Amino acid sequence: MPKRNLLLCFDAFGTLFWPKPPVAQQYGQVARQCGMTGWTDTELQARLAAAFQDEARLHPNYGKASGLDATQWWTNVIRKTFQPFSPHQPLPADLAPKLLSRFSSSQGYHIEKDLVTTLKKLKQRSPTTALDFDQVVVGVITNSDDRVPGVLSSFGLSVSPLRCGSVDEPDVLGRPHDVDFTCMSYDAGVEKPHAAIFRAAERLCIRVVRGTTRGVDKTCEAKKADAEEEAKSSIDAEADGDAQADGGVDSWQKLYVGDEHAKDVVGALNAGWNPVLLDQHDRAAEIPCLEHLSGLSIADVFERSPVVRVRSVRNLVAWVLGGKASAGRQKAEAES
């Protein structure tokens, strides 16, 4: 039977936003503004990649396992990147703060044209919108530190503060947002493609639904206990275990959109979600293209193929809003 509710989640880096220009170029620009010189773009790219890999090896998941926060972790990366170019001099005091600030907002990134307007449409019902799901919850699932909500907000999206382990203020869950929750690997304690991070997102979805339908009526102590249990279960949950968000989203249509096959597509499949690969440049021609399947419902599309690709988030949302995503439900109800 067609699904009545939709949980639609996106990857962040590479899907909702990209660096402008490439990260290494921005590192070089800021460092030169701070008075540093002595490298080529190729050399800086190599040093940055090596520094990132070394820090990820020593302190996985952006330092979560080691008790580091994002500022400490990225400061280490910046130091390891630039210190070889200035072995006998301390790095400029303002280098790390400037880079951290740049990549914590829209200053360091760009987004798809009309992305903000596109995502806002998912929550706006109008006579021209054929969306037939009873409820739509929009989330972000990303292998990242805790800066993602701030980046999205800086582009003009309304992002709920709800995340793994958060204790919600009394009016947060009942308030409308463009993005209902953010599930980051730093908070969840596990990274894609592990199914546990998708289970954590399912639990966040349940908190959104409960807050929307019943309001927030728990005490702060009870909410804190829920948040602590959620954070713990995010780490311990198995892909096919008992962490099914209390069974509350088993009946939902769950779509995940991301640009990396190994992490996003494989992770979604591991968790029993329907994956959509963002393929802006048609590099995965072997995967059916959603733009060529626009007349089919979500159920029909994924009966034909376990994975589909799409060229833009705008096209995906247009497909969902066009009514084909839930047209099967209308047919089923008419026949009942």
Backbone torsions as a table, in degrees:
resi	resn	phi	psi	omega
1	MET	NA	139.8	-179.4
2	PRO	-58.3	148.0	-177.8
3	LYS	-76.9	143.8	-178.1
4	ARG	-93.2	-21.9	-176.4
5	ASN	-127.9	151.7	-176.4
6	LEU	-122.7	125.4	168.7
7	LEU	-108.0	109.6	-176.0
8	LEU	-114.8	115.4	-177.9
9	CYS	-122.3	150.8	-177.6
10	PHE	-125.0	147.9	162.8
11	ASP	-68.9	162.8	-179.5
12	ALA	-101.3	-78.7	-175.3
13	PHE	-66.7	121.8	-178.8
14	GLY	93.0	-12.5	179.7
15	THR	-117.5	-56.6	177.9
16	LEU	-91.2	-28.1	176.5
17	PHE	-150.9	156.9	-179.2
18	TRP	-133.4	156.0	176.4
19	PRO	-69.9	146.7	177.6
20	LYS	-133.7	117.7	-23.7
21	PRO	-66.6	-162.9	179.6
22	PRO	-51.5	152.3	-172.7
23	VAL	-55.6	-45.6	-177.6
24	ALA	-61.6	-37.7	177.7
25	GLN	-64.2	-40.4	178.6
26	GLN	-67.1	-38.5	175.7
27	TYR	-58.4	-45.0	-179.3
28	GLY	-64.1	-41.6	179.7
29	GLN	-60.9	-47.4	-178.1
30	VAL	-66.7	-41.1	179.9
31	ALA	-62.9	-39.6	178.1
32	ARG	-66.4	-36.6	176.1
33	GLN	-63.1	-27.1	178.9
34	CYS	-88.1	3.3	175.7
35	GLY	97.8	5.3	-179.0
36	MET	-90.4	149.6	174.9
37	THR	-149.6	178.7	171.4
38	GLY	108.1	27.8	177.8
39	TRP	-149.6	160.7	170.1
40	THR	-100.1	164.7	178.5
41	ASP	-60.0	-38.5	179.8
42	THR	-64.6	-42.9	178.9
43	GLU	-64.3	-41.4	-178.9
44	LEU	-67.6	-40.0	177.6
45	GLN	-59.9	-43.7	-179.6
46	ALA	-65.5	-41.4	179.8
47	ARG	-66.7	-40.7	179.5
48	LEU	-64.2	-44.4	179.4
49	ALA	-62.0	-42.6	-180.0
50	ALA	-66.6	-40.0	179.6
51	ALA	-65.0	-42.6	179.1
52	PHE	-62.0	-47.5	-178.6
53	GLN	-63.8	-39.3	-179.9
54	ASP	-66.9	-43.0	179.7
55	GLU	-67.9	-37.3	177.7
56	ALA	-65.9	-33.3	177.7
57	ARG	-71.0	-44.0	-178.6
58	LEU	-73.6	-38.3	-175.4
59	HIS	-135.5	80.4	-174.9
60	PRO	-60.1	160.4	175.5
61	ASN	53.8	48.3	175.5
62	TYR	59.2	30.2	175.6
63	GLY	90.1	3.0	-176.8
64	LYS	-56.5	-47.6	-176.2
65	ALA	-68.8	-20.7	-177.8
66	SER	-100.5	-0.8	-179.4
67	GLY	81.0	15.2	177.0
68	LEU	-87.8	147.6	171.2
69	ASP	-94.3	175.1	-175.3
70	ALA	-61.4	-37.6	-179.7
71	THR	-62.3	-46.1	179.5
72	GLN	-64.3	-43.3	-176.1
73	TRP	-63.7	-49.1	-178.1
74	TRP	-71.4	-29.8	174.6
75	THR	-62.7	-38.6	175.5
76	ASN	-62.5	-42.6	178.7
77	VAL	-61.9	-44.6	-179.5
78	ILE	-62.5	-43.5	179.6
79	ARG	-62.6	-45.4	-179.5
80	LYS	-67.2	-28.0	178.9
81	THR	-71.4	-45.7	-169.9
82	PHE	-98.8	-22.2	-176.4
83	GLN	-58.9	-36.9	177.7
84	PRO	-61.4	-22.9	178.3
85	PHE	-86.1	-8.0	179.3
86	SER	-143.1	62.5	-170.5
87	PRO	-66.1	-22.8	-175.4
88	HIS	-110.5	6.0	-179.1
89	GLN	-131.1	142.8	174.3
90	PRO	-66.9	151.5	177.8
91	LEU	-70.0	151.5	177.0
92	PRO	-55.1	136.7	-176.0
93	ALA	-62.4	-28.0	-176.7
94	ASP	-93.5	1.1	-177.0
95	LEU	-64.4	-57.3	-178.3
96	ALA	-62.3	-46.9	178.6
97	PRO	-58.2	-39.4	179.9
98	LYS	-66.4	-42.0	179.4
99	LEU	-68.5	-41.2	178.4
100	LEU	-61.9	-42.4	178.8
101	SER	-65.0	-42.1	-177.6
102	ARG	-60.4	-44.4	-175.7
103	PHE	-91.4	13.5	173.7
104	SER	-104.2	5.0	-177.7
105	SER	-150.1	-175.3	-179.0
106	SER	-66.2	-11.7	-179.1
107	GLN	-58.7	-34.1	-176.1
108	GLY	-97.2	0.7	-171.8
109	TYR	-136.4	165.4	167.6
110	HIS	-132.9	163.1	-176.9
111	ILE	-128.1	166.4	176.0
112	GLU	-60.4	142.2	179.1
113	LYS	-55.4	132.3	177.9
114	ASP	64.9	20.2	-178.2
115	LEU	-61.3	-44.0	-177.5
116	VAL	-61.4	-47.9	177.8
117	THR	-60.9	-39.8	-179.1
118	THR	-62.1	-48.6	-178.4
119	LEU	-68.2	-34.3	178.2
120	LYS	-63.0	-30.4	-178.8
121	LYS	-63.4	-26.0	-179.1
122	LEU	-63.0	-24.6	-178.7
123	LYS	-104.5	0.8	-176.8
124	GLN	-106.7	112.5	176.1
125	ARG	-89.0	135.4	179.2
126	SER	-149.4	166.2	178.9
127	PRO	-59.1	-23.7	-178.9
128	THR	-91.7	-2.1	179.7
129	THR	-97.8	123.6	-177.3
130	ALA	-93.1	4.9	-177.7
131	LEU	-55.6	127.5	-172.9
132	ASP	-117.3	7.9	175.4
133	PHE	-71.6	143.4	177.1
134	ASP	-65.7	-37.1	-178.6
135	GLN	-147.1	142.6	176.2
136	VAL	-123.5	124.6	174.5
137	VAL	-114.6	128.1	-178.0
138	VAL	-112.0	127.6	-179.6
139	GLY	-136.4	173.1	175.3
140	VAL	-124.8	129.7	174.8
141	ILE	-121.4	117.9	-171.4
142	THR	-148.1	142.1	169.4
143	ASN	-78.9	94.1	-173.0
144	SER	-162.0	169.2	171.6
145	ASP	-83.6	-166.2	-169.6
146	ASP	-89.5	16.7	-178.1
147	ARG	-89.7	-9.8	-174.1
148	VAL	-58.8	-47.0	179.6
149	PRO	-56.5	-39.4	179.3
150	GLY	-65.8	-38.5	177.5
151	VAL	-62.7	-48.3	-179.3
152	LEU	-63.3	-41.4	179.1
153	SER	-62.7	-36.1	-177.7
154	SER	-67.2	-18.3	175.8
155	PHE	-86.9	-6.8	177.5
156	GLY	109.0	5.8	176.1
157	LEU	-84.3	144.8	173.2
158	SER	-87.4	110.9	-174.4
159	VAL	-112.3	121.8	177.3
160	SER	-64.0	145.1	175.2
161	PRO	-74.2	-2.0	-178.0
162	LEU	-65.1	125.5	178.3
163	ARG	-154.0	170.1	-179.5
164	CYS	-56.8	128.1	177.5
165	GLY	84.2	-2.1	-177.9
166	SER	-79.0	149.2	173.7
167	VAL	-108.1	115.4	-169.8
168	ASP	-79.5	142.2	170.8
169	GLU	-70.6	158.1	-172.8
170	PRO	-54.8	-30.4	-174.5
171	ASP	-106.0	5.8	-172.1
172	VAL	-70.6	-49.2	-171.8
173	LEU	-71.3	-27.9	180.0
174	GLY	-84.6	-2.7	-176.7
175	ARG	-91.3	137.8	-179.4
176	PRO	-71.3	140.6	177.5
177	HIS	-139.0	154.3	173.1
178	ASP	-71.8	-38.2	176.0
179	VAL	-118.4	116.8	-171.5
180	ASP	-79.1	-26.2	177.5
181	PHE	-161.3	161.0	175.2
182	THR	-128.1	121.0	-178.8
183	CYS	-109.5	98.8	-176.3
184	MET	-102.6	143.7	-178.2
185	SER	-58.9	-32.3	179.6
186	TYR	-59.7	-41.2	179.4
187	ASP	-77.7	-42.2	-174.5
188	ALA	-73.3	-23.4	179.8
189	GLY	80.1	9.9	-179.9
190	VAL	-152.0	150.6	-175.1
191	GLU	-113.8	156.4	168.4
192	LYS	-61.3	143.1	15.3
193	PRO	-93.0	15.1	179.6
194	HIS	-62.9	135.9	-177.8
195	ALA	-67.0	-20.1	-175.7
196	ALA	-62.4	-30.3	179.8
197	ILE	-71.3	-29.5	174.9
198	PHE	-73.3	-34.4	175.2
199	ARG	-64.0	-38.9	177.1
200	ALA	-61.5	-39.7	177.6
201	ALA	-64.7	-37.4	177.8
202	GLU	-63.2	-39.6	178.1
203	ARG	-66.8	-36.4	175.9
204	LEU	-65.2	-37.9	176.9
205	CYS	-59.4	-42.3	178.7
206	ILE	-61.1	-39.1	178.4
207	ARG	-65.8	-36.2	176.4
208	VAL	-63.4	-47.9	-177.1
209	VAL	-63.9	-43.8	179.7
210	ARG	-64.0	-39.4	179.0
211	GLY	-68.2	-35.3	-178.8
212	THR	-74.1	-39.5	-173.4
213	THR	-88.8	-28.4	-175.3
214	ARG	-121.3	-7.2	-173.8
215	GLY	78.7	175.5	-179.1
216	VAL	-103.7	108.0	-173.8
217	ASP	-120.2	7.4	179.5
218	LYS	-83.8	156.9	173.4
219	THR	-73.3	163.6	178.2
220	CYS	-60.4	-36.9	-179.4
221	GLU	-65.3	-41.4	-180.0
222	ALA	-67.4	-40.2	179.2
223	LYS	-66.0	-37.9	178.9
224	LYS	-65.1	-40.2	178.2
225	ALA	-63.4	-41.7	177.0
226	ASP	-60.5	-43.8	-177.7
227	ALA	-64.9	-41.6	179.9
228	GLU	-65.9	-39.5	178.5
229	GLU	-66.4	-39.4	178.5
230	GLU	-61.9	-45.0	-179.7
231	ALA	-63.2	-40.8	179.2
232	LYS	-66.0	-45.0	-177.0
233	SER	-70.1	-23.2	176.3
234	SER	-61.9	-34.9	-178.7
235	ILE	-80.6	-38.0	-171.5
236	ASP	-87.4	-18.6	-172.2
237	ALA	-65.3	140.5	174.2
238	GLU	-98.1	157.9	-174.9
239	ALA	-59.4	-39.0	-177.7
240	ASP	-115.6	24.9	-177.2
241	GLY	-88.2	-149.6	-173.1
242	ASP	-94.5	6.4	-178.1
243	ALA	-88.7	67.6	-178.4
244	GLN	-105.5	36.6	178.6
245	ALA	52.5	44.5	-179.7
246	ASP	60.6	24.3	-179.9
247	GLY	73.9	2.6	-171.4
248	GLY	-76.5	-18.6	-179.4
249	VAL	-117.4	8.5	178.1
250	ASP	-58.9	-32.7	-177.1
251	SER	-89.0	0.5	-178.3
252	TRP	-84.9	152.2	166.7
253	GLN	-79.4	122.0	-175.5
254	LYS	-118.8	113.6	179.3
255	LEU	-113.3	139.5	175.1
256	TYR	-129.2	130.1	-175.9
257	VAL	-115.5	124.4	179.1
258	GLY	-155.9	166.2	-173.6
259	ASP	-101.2	-4.1	-178.4
260	GLU	-115.7	123.6	-178.4
261	HIS	-65.4	-46.5	-173.3
262	ALA	-63.8	-34.0	-177.7
263	LYS	-99.6	-46.6	-171.3
264	ASP	-83.5	-51.3	-179.5
265	VAL	-68.7	-50.5	-178.9
266	VAL	-62.3	-41.7	179.3
267	GLY	-62.2	-44.8	179.3
268	ALA	-62.9	-43.1	178.5
269	LEU	-63.4	-41.0	177.7
270	ASN	-57.9	-33.6	-175.9
271	ALA	-92.7	-0.5	-179.3
272	GLY	80.7	19.1	176.2
273	TRP	-93.2	166.2	173.8
274	ASN	-94.6	116.3	-177.0
275	PRO	-90.3	141.8	173.3
276	VAL	-123.5	117.9	-179.5
277	LEU	-86.4	122.2	174.2
278	LEU	-76.5	114.5	-173.7
279	ASP	-130.2	79.7	-173.1
280	GLN	-66.4	-26.5	-173.3
281	HIS	-114.8	19.4	176.1
282	ASP	54.0	46.2	179.7
283	ARG	-88.4	-15.1	-179.4
284	ALA	-112.4	61.2	-173.2
285	ALA	-63.6	-19.2	-179.3
286	GLU	-74.9	-13.8	179.8
287	ILE	-95.5	134.0	179.2
288	PRO	-55.9	139.5	-177.0
289	CYS	-94.8	128.2	-176.8
290	LEU	-60.9	-33.3	179.5
291	GLU	-61.8	-21.7	178.3
292	HIS	-93.7	-2.6	-177.1
293	LEU	-121.3	24.7	-170.5
294	SER	-66.0	-16.6	179.7
295	GLY	-86.9	0.9	-175.6
296	LEU	-104.9	153.9	175.3
297	SER	-77.2	167.8	176.5
298	ILE	-57.3	-45.9	-179.6
299	ALA	-59.7	-43.7	-179.7
300	ASP	-64.7	-41.3	-178.7
301	VAL	-60.6	-47.6	-175.0
302	PHE	-84.0	-8.2	166.8
303	GLU	-74.0	-31.1	179.3
304	ARG	-77.9	-36.4	-176.1
305	SER	-151.3	138.7	179.0
306	PRO	-70.1	-18.7	-178.4
307	VAL	-136.9	139.3	171.3
308	VAL	-128.7	164.0	177.4
309	ARG	-122.8	160.0	179.8
310	VAL	-143.6	150.1	-174.8
311	ARG	-85.8	-19.0	-179.1
312	SER	-157.6	155.3	174.0
313	VAL	-63.7	-36.3	178.8
314	ARG	-57.8	-44.2	179.6
315	ASN	-66.0	-37.6	178.3
316	LEU	-62.9	-49.0	-178.4
317	VAL	-64.3	-39.1	177.6
318	ALA	-60.7	-38.6	177.9
319	TRP	-64.7	-45.8	179.1
320	VAL	-63.4	-43.8	-177.4
321	LEU	-74.8	-15.6	-176.4
322	GLY	-75.0	-5.6	176.5
323	GLY	96.6	-21.0	-179.7
324	LYS	-68.0	-25.3	-178.6
325	ALA	-62.8	-25.7	-178.3
326	SER	-131.1	17.2	-178.7
327	ALA	-62.2	-30.7	179.4
328	GLY	-61.4	-32.3	178.9
329	ARG	-64.7	-43.4	-179.3
330	GLN	-60.5	-41.4	179.7
331	LYS	-64.5	-43.0	-178.9
332	ALA	-64.2	-41.2	-179.3
333	GLU	-68.8	-33.8	179.4
334	ALA	-67.6	-31.0	-178.2
335	GLU	-85.2	-13.9	-176.3
336	SER	-82.9	NA	NA
